Amino acid sequence: MREVVILIPETEPEQNVEIEVRINGRSHTIQYRVELVTWEGSEPSPEDRFTVLKHRIDAYDKDWELVEIGIPEPEKIPLVFRKRASNGNQD
């Protein structure tokens, strides 16, 4: 099993969430960040939304990886990123 679902309290966008877990006695800290993509102006077509999301994800800091695209709302969609470990492990 590689993923565990943990409910966390509501956070403001662009804040980091740190979760510390112990696996076989070793402590690991995992960082997550929620970013909101908002639609500016009139409601975009599905193709325009896709283009905006793709650009935002491709241009995001490479130290972070996309782990979830949230449920879209009429004016925004949340993206959840996880900080990459520098050595391949989440320490």
RODO-2510 file (C-alpha; in nm, 4 decimals, decimal comma):
residues 91
     n   res          X          Y          Z
     1     m     0,0000     0,0000     0,0000
     2     r     0,1514     0,3305    -0,1056
     3     e    -0,1267     0,5820    -0,0390
     4     v    -0,3403     0,6467     0,2669
     5     v    -0,6356     0,8862     0,2705
     6     i    -0,6288     1,1347     0,5577
     7     l    -0,8931     1,4012     0,6024
     8     i    -0,7441     1,7366     0,6913
     9     p    -0,9186     2,0566     0,7974
    10     e    -1,0065     2,3187     0,5360
    11     t    -0,7047     2,5268     0,4465
    12     e    -0,6601     2,8481     0,2608
    13     p    -0,5206     2,8097    -0,0914
    14     e    -0,1447     2,8216    -0,1380
    15     q    -0,0677     2,7023     0,2133
    16     n     0,1526     2,4042     0,2882
    17     v     0,0246     2,1091     0,4888
    18     e     0,2884     1,8910     0,6550
    19     i     0,2021     1,5393     0,7637
    20     e     0,4453     1,3333     0,9677
    21     v     0,4151     0,9550     0,9547
    22     r     0,6173     0,6709     1,1023
    23     i     0,6946     0,3658     0,8926
    24     n     0,8835     0,0876     1,0702
    25     g     0,9967     0,3401     1,3307
    26     r     1,1310     0,5892     1,0761
    27     s     0,9756     0,9332     1,0689
    28     h     0,8748     1,0803     0,7308
    29     t     0,7389     1,4295     0,6696
    30     i     0,5231     1,4764     0,3606
    31     q     0,4261     1,8228     0,2378
    32     y     0,1152     1,9049     0,0357
    33     r    -0,0063     2,2291    -0,1191
    34     v    -0,3500     2,3204    -0,2561
    35     e    -0,3602     2,5667    -0,5462
    36     l    -0,6795     2,7085    -0,6933
    37     v    -0,7095     2,7690    -1,0653
    38     t    -0,9734     3,0328    -1,1289
    39     w    -1,1446     3,1158    -1,4550
    40     e    -1,1073     3,4830    -1,5393
    41     g    -1,3713     3,6656    -1,7379
    42     s    -1,6604     3,4730    -1,8900
    43     e    -1,6974     3,1011    -1,8345
    44     p    -1,4430     2,9242    -2,0581
    45     s    -1,5185     2,6317    -2,2860
    46     p    -1,4048     2,2839    -2,1746
    47     e    -1,1136     2,3098    -2,4202
    48     d    -1,0061     2,6445    -2,2728
    49     r    -1,0266     2,5019    -1,9196
    50     f    -0,8095     2,2095    -2,0243
    51     t    -0,5533     2,4467    -2,1787
    52     v    -0,5410     2,6645    -1,8649
    53     l    -0,5034     2,3583    -1,6363
    54     k    -0,2349     2,2012    -1,8548
    55     h    -0,0355     2,5249    -1,8655
    56     r    -0,0657     2,5740    -1,4879
    57     i     0,0437     2,2151    -1,4151
    58     d     0,3303     2,2191    -1,6682
    59     a     0,4600     2,5544    -1,5371
    60     y     0,4379     2,4574    -1,1685
    61     d     0,7511     2,4354    -0,9534
    62     k     0,9230     2,1051    -1,0475
    63     d     0,9976     2,0377    -0,6785
    64     w     0,6253     1,9566    -0,6484
    65     e     0,4237     1,6822    -0,8220
    66     l     0,0536     1,6868    -0,9002
    67     v    -0,1320     1,4246    -0,6955
    68     e    -0,4964     1,5252    -0,7404
    69     i    -0,7245     1,7427    -0,9477
    70     g    -1,0204     1,8308    -0,7288
    71     i    -1,3881     1,8621    -0,8074
    72     p    -1,4417     2,1577    -1,0393
    73     e    -1,6690     2,4397    -0,9333
    74     p    -1,8176     2,6945    -1,1755
    75     e    -1,5428     2,9517    -1,1091
    76     k    -1,2455     2,7410    -0,9928
    77     i    -1,0805     2,4016    -0,9615
    78     p    -0,8390     2,2894    -0,6859
    79     l    -0,5077     2,1198    -0,7604
    80     v    -0,3204     1,9270    -0,4904
    81     f     0,0574     1,8991    -0,5168
    82     r     0,3006     1,6943    -0,3066
    83     k     0,6607     1,8033    -0,2484
    84     r     0,9058     1,5674    -0,4125
    85     a     1,1670     1,4082    -0,1890
    86     s     1,5227     1,5073    -0,2775
    87     n     1,6545     1,1516    -0,2347
    88     g     1,3598     0,9555    -0,3711
    89     n     1,2122     0,8976    -0,0239
    90     q     0,9740     1,1186     0,1712
    91     d     1,1992     1,2053     0,4713
***
